[in-house]
């Protein structure tokens, strides 16, 4: 896919007259943690957490109180590619809110004492995350996708400790002057009014900062590659497998979506066999992992009890390999088109419409009218779906991540497929020293 078609200072707007509220987000394209190095890992997130912790005239408590009095929430966050700053509050206070908001944007001071607190919080958060099985599982999956590189790690202790105030100041300066900044607004106010207020950001704006880089590509699974995260004390094993799927704007996503819904949803074939009929787990699902500029992935999740993994793992793999031919799957698939048509009403919500505009320009996903959407669903047939499944479902080229007792799980995998490449790590390995 090509890089996003968003232009500098583009405004994405949706009016929502149901509530007298305004929510505005500034997005700096290219200002995410893709700009970090191994030595500055965590800098983007720390910069975001520091933004509302003091200006030239107000400390953190005074800022928080001022926003609270105006009935507002503010936050900053980062993704791989973007740095987001969000303001939401009562529309009647919009002028005072924007004055205070711009005061922070233009005069953030990033106090040294606050930086020490944020770094300590980040270090504690890293350690705490190791006690959350689902977080560890997801992070270990990311670890495999990025081949153990920085992008797949929870964080780095040494890099976090060594981040300086000057690095934060410099990173924020590069964010504010990103080559592309776009805005989104969900509000009951007219578009032109919001546009005029946001245009204050354009005064003296330069574009000499970060430039969006291509997203780092996922590693390729040549065969089945298993990563076992050692957790001998876990009452339940957890597994997350995935393989490559479709680009965000690939029209075949409708066929794949209906098929995976029939196979892997709460009402699907996979859940029915593994949970309802055999009682081996609490949940078992197949789903699409969102595509960005990178192609998406098909994921498979289950959480069998320790005693049932030896039965569930081979059964789950067999279901993945054979479900397109199963009569129970086909019966469920017949019901999916009407279910998907009924879901179109969700797309009429202003929040969804705003998101759809963004996804169109970020990832090239077209916005469909109800008629166009229905036509595309009607075009999904068992024959078209089978062709997509034959192209996409590749269980012989899959990353397989497990959380549990690795000494017990490894023989199960070897018995399943002697060619599986198995690697064992500790939870602590997901954090750089």
Secondary structure, DSSP 8 states (H G I E B T S, - for coil): -------TT-EEEEE-TTSSEEEEEEEEET-SGGG--GGGTTHHHHHHHHTTSB-SS-BHHHHHHHHHHTT-EEEEEE-SSEEEEEEEEEGGGHHHHHHHHHHHHHH----HHHHHHHHHHHHHHHHHHTT-HHHHHHHHHHHHHTTTSGGGSSEEHHHHHH--HHHHHHHHHHHHT-SEEEEEEEESS-HHHHHHHHGGGGTT----S------------SSEEEEEEE-TT-SB-EEEEEEE---TT-TTHHHHHHHHHHHHSTTSHHHIIIIIIT--EEEEEEEEE--SSS--EEEEEEEEBGGGHHHHHHHHHHHHHHGGG-HHHHHHHHHHHHHHHHGGGGGGSHHHHHHHHHHHHHH------HHHHHHHHHT--HHHHHHHHHHH--TTSEEEEEEE-HHHHHHHHHHH-TT-EEEEEEGGGGEE-
